[in-house]
Amino acid sequence: MPEQGFHRFAGASHYVLDDELAKIVNVSMALEMPLLLKGEPGTGKTMLAHAIAESLEMPLVVLNVKSSMRLVEALYQYDTLTRLNDSRFGDSSRDVSDISQYIRMGKIGQAFTAEQRTVLLIDEIDKADTDFQDDMLDVLDQMQFDILEIDRTVSARFRPVVIITSNAKRDLSDPFLGRCNFHHIAFPKPEVMRHIITVHFPDLSNDLADAAIKSFYRLRQIAGIEKKPATRELINWIRALKADPEFRTETLKDGALPYLGVLFKKSSDLKKASSEKVLRDG
């Protein structure tokens, strides 16, 4: 059930929010369920967590999942090396017989022990194996975990708002999917992208905005591109164009492609974009 003082998320200063996404964010908070976001890189999955934290004035805790990560690392770490050095050299104020002084909270542990409700972003969960995924959701369901070294149970002081992202590089287990709310963030259509660009560049001329967006979407359609430029790259590309005192909007309209290295980060993609005349209307 929604807790007392429940605040609704309605977007943030630099995040363009559609109605359906706003609804699933708010119902996930009300039901106290993790929200799983899927979509290609650059669709704003990670930035949504930042926007929620900004809008609701909550601290943001980010767990960047790695393929080799063990769940315990996300919960806590026992700093055995520091304890060993303290016992050898005896120049620390810590009591080496007290193991609790060498326990450091991981990202999930930090969210559980925070002095106020947080937004916990678990980024790119599809990098982890199935056991990590399912065990992590057990912890999030129970809102507690055990520190074996000191026989202590850590319970969440406040249930965090949990946002989980996936780039769909690996299938997630059915039990995992069944314990989350789900939303797929599609890549923005040109009209939505125009709104996003206006938020970031309120004084940008209509001619430059339209020409840059048109060029951007045509570049994304080049056959064989491995890593298509995303919203972040478009924003940085416009910054690069604006920073060049010699740049003119007509350059894009004439089919020229300045600063392609801002849009494409792989050599093969950059070569394809440089060689194809995709911006000419014929």
Beta strands, then each sheet from edge to edge (+ up, - down):
strand 1: 35-38
strand 2: 60-64
strand 3: 76-78
strand 4: 103-105
strand 5: 119-123
strand 6: 144-147
strand 7: 152-155
strand 8: 161-166
strand 9: 181-184
sheet 1: 2+ 5+ 8+ 1+ 9+
sheet 2: 3+ 4-
sheet 3: 6+ 7-
end
